[in-house]
Amino acid sequence: MDTTKAKKCRCGHDLDPHQMVLVIQSPLPAGVMVCPVQDCACWSTWGMNPDGRPSTPEQAAATRRLVVDALRINQN
């Protein structure tokens, strides 16, 4: 496995410079990240399991709901 290659986002840009613009701490760490490359409109939700396992489809859906709810609260 080549660990020297940078991880890529869906947009094709390096993942590391992406910026977290919303972080939710509960029930598990989650949020939204955006690409810092000019004219790129890429964004994605992210979530973390405490044991490092990938999110299940149900957890990914729950993360999206948490992010949408947090954005609604922040608009008011």
Backbone bond lengths (Angstrom), bond angles and torsions (degrees), N, CA, C in turn:
res aa  C-N    CA-C-N  psi(-1)  N-CA   C-N-CA  omega(-1)  CA-C   N-CA-C  phi
1 M - - - 1.466 - - 1.532 109.11 -
2 D 1.312 116.10 127.41 1.462 121.07 -179.04 1.517 109.34 -88.78
3 T 1.326 116.56 108.83 1.464 120.69 -179.45 1.520 112.08 -92.81
4 T 1.344 117.86 1.84 1.459 120.38 -179.34 1.523 111.88 -83.44
5 K 1.323 117.82 -18.79 1.463 120.45 179.59 1.529 109.79 -77.93
6 A 1.318 115.44 137.72 1.464 120.17 178.88 1.529 109.30 -71.80
7 K 1.323 116.24 143.21 1.456 120.57 175.60 1.512 108.45 -71.45
8 K 1.323 116.30 143.50 1.460 122.04 -177.86 1.521 110.71 -110.30
9 C 1.305 115.35 148.29 1.455 122.49 174.43 1.528 107.89 -89.18
10 R 1.320 116.50 174.21 1.468 120.55 178.08 1.515 112.11 -57.27
11 C 1.327 117.01 -28.26 1.458 120.94 -177.89 1.527 112.07 -78.35
12 G 1.341 116.69 -10.48 1.452 120.65 -179.43 1.513 114.42 94.47
13 H 1.322 117.34 -8.63 1.464 121.19 178.45 1.524 109.48 -84.52
14 D 1.338 116.43 159.01 1.461 120.69 176.85 1.520 109.91 -56.45
15 L 1.322 116.16 139.18 1.460 121.41 -177.37 1.530 112.71 -74.61
16 D 1.329 117.75 -36.49 1.466 120.72 -173.67 1.529 115.02 -54.63
17 P 1.350 120.43 -41.69 1.468 118.12 -178.55 1.535 114.53 -75.13
18 H 1.341 118.43 -8.94 1.458 119.79 178.82 1.526 108.98 -56.83
19 Q 1.317 115.94 146.69 1.464 120.74 -173.49 1.517 111.16 -114.29
20 M 1.326 115.13 134.04 1.456 120.71 176.50 1.518 107.88 -81.52
21 V 1.331 116.14 120.24 1.466 120.36 -177.91 1.523 112.22 -106.70
22 L 1.327 116.63 -10.41 1.461 120.40 176.98 1.515 106.75 -147.39
23 V 1.317 116.70 126.32 1.456 121.28 178.67 1.517 108.15 -126.77
24 I 1.323 115.90 127.51 1.463 123.46 176.51 1.521 106.35 -111.27
25 Q 1.309 119.10 131.43 1.466 121.59 -176.24 1.520 114.27 -95.63
26 S 1.330 117.95 -15.56 1.455 118.79 -173.21 1.522 109.83 -136.65
27 P 1.295 120.60 138.79 1.455 127.33 8.28 1.531 113.18 -78.47
28 L 1.311 119.28 -27.41 1.467 124.00 173.95 1.520 108.00 -131.68
29 P 1.335 118.62 154.54 1.464 119.85 177.44 1.536 111.29 -57.19
30 A 1.316 115.88 132.50 1.465 122.17 -178.57 1.524 108.42 -160.15
31 G 1.323 116.85 171.42 1.450 119.69 176.64 1.504 113.76 167.46
32 V 1.348 115.03 -156.21 1.465 123.21 -178.74 1.522 107.48 -126.81
33 M 1.337 116.16 139.96 1.461 120.16 173.43 1.528 108.07 -126.41
34 V 1.339 115.38 149.50 1.459 121.73 179.78 1.514 109.64 -127.71
35 C 1.317 115.23 155.14 1.460 121.99 178.96 1.529 108.96 -82.66
36 P 1.347 117.66 133.94 1.458 120.16 -179.06 1.529 114.04 -85.76
37 V 1.330 117.94 -1.91 1.464 121.00 -177.59 1.527 109.27 -72.54
38 Q 1.325 116.61 128.91 1.456 121.57 -178.67 1.526 110.27 -55.63
39 D 1.314 117.15 137.43 1.462 126.44 179.83 1.521 114.24 70.87
40 C 1.325 118.86 7.18 1.457 121.62 174.16 1.525 107.52 -95.37
41 A 1.307 116.75 128.53 1.464 120.94 -178.94 1.527 112.00 -104.29
42 C 1.322 116.48 19.88 1.462 121.70 -177.89 1.526 111.17 -67.41
43 W 1.311 115.71 138.99 1.453 121.43 171.09 1.519 107.66 -152.53
44 S 1.308 116.37 159.57 1.459 120.25 -178.54 1.519 109.21 -157.45
45 T 1.335 115.53 147.29 1.453 118.85 169.03 1.522 107.76 -82.71
46 W 1.318 116.49 156.82 1.456 121.40 176.92 1.523 108.53 -141.71
47 G 1.295 115.94 155.07 1.454 121.63 177.59 1.519 109.74 -150.51
48 M 1.325 116.22 157.02 1.465 120.69 -177.55 1.521 110.48 -130.24
49 N 1.320 115.54 133.76 1.455 121.17 170.47 1.528 107.88 -91.20
50 P 1.324 118.16 144.43 1.458 119.68 -178.59 1.529 113.21 -61.02
51 D 1.324 117.75 -28.19 1.463 120.23 -177.43 1.531 112.81 -96.11
52 G 1.327 117.57 5.18 1.459 121.37 175.76 1.516 115.07 84.57
53 R 1.322 118.49 -0.51 1.471 120.20 177.82 1.521 110.05 -68.00
54 P 1.346 117.02 150.19 1.468 119.94 173.82 1.534 110.21 -62.57
55 S 1.313 116.14 152.11 1.466 120.86 177.92 1.521 110.48 -66.75
56 T 1.321 115.26 143.00 1.461 120.49 172.35 1.528 107.66 -77.52
57 P 1.339 118.58 164.48 1.473 119.59 175.32 1.531 112.34 -56.71
58 E 1.321 116.72 -35.86 1.470 120.13 179.29 1.527 110.92 -67.14
59 Q 1.333 116.62 -40.82 1.462 119.97 177.90 1.520 111.31 -66.80
60 A 1.322 117.91 -38.94 1.467 121.32 177.65 1.523 110.31 -62.59
61 A 1.325 117.33 -42.05 1.468 120.85 177.68 1.529 110.51 -64.54
62 A 1.332 117.12 -40.80 1.467 120.46 178.33 1.526 110.56 -64.17
63 T 1.339 117.39 -38.68 1.466 120.96 177.24 1.514 110.57 -61.64
64 R 1.335 117.37 -44.80 1.475 120.06 178.49 1.520 111.28 -59.81
65 R 1.340 116.93 -41.76 1.476 119.82 178.78 1.526 110.86 -63.90
66 L 1.340 117.79 -43.10 1.467 121.01 178.95 1.527 111.28 -60.94
67 V 1.330 116.02 -42.21 1.467 120.52 -179.58 1.528 110.34 -65.29
68 V 1.320 117.45 -45.62 1.472 120.73 179.24 1.517 110.07 -61.69
69 D 1.326 117.25 -43.65 1.470 119.98 178.35 1.516 111.52 -62.39
70 A 1.334 117.76 -42.30 1.463 121.09 179.22 1.523 111.17 -64.13
71 L 1.311 117.27 -39.40 1.463 120.22 178.59 1.521 111.45 -65.64
72 R 1.320 117.15 -38.62 1.481 120.94 177.10 1.523 110.89 -63.11
73 I 1.337 116.26 -42.84 1.470 120.42 179.97 1.527 109.71 -63.76
74 N 1.333 117.32 -41.36 1.452 121.14 -177.57 1.534 112.63 -70.68
75 Q 1.329 117.96 -18.70 1.469 120.66 178.30 1.523 111.56 -77.06
76 N 1.301 117.09 -24.73 1.484 120.37 -175.85 1.488 112.63 -85.13
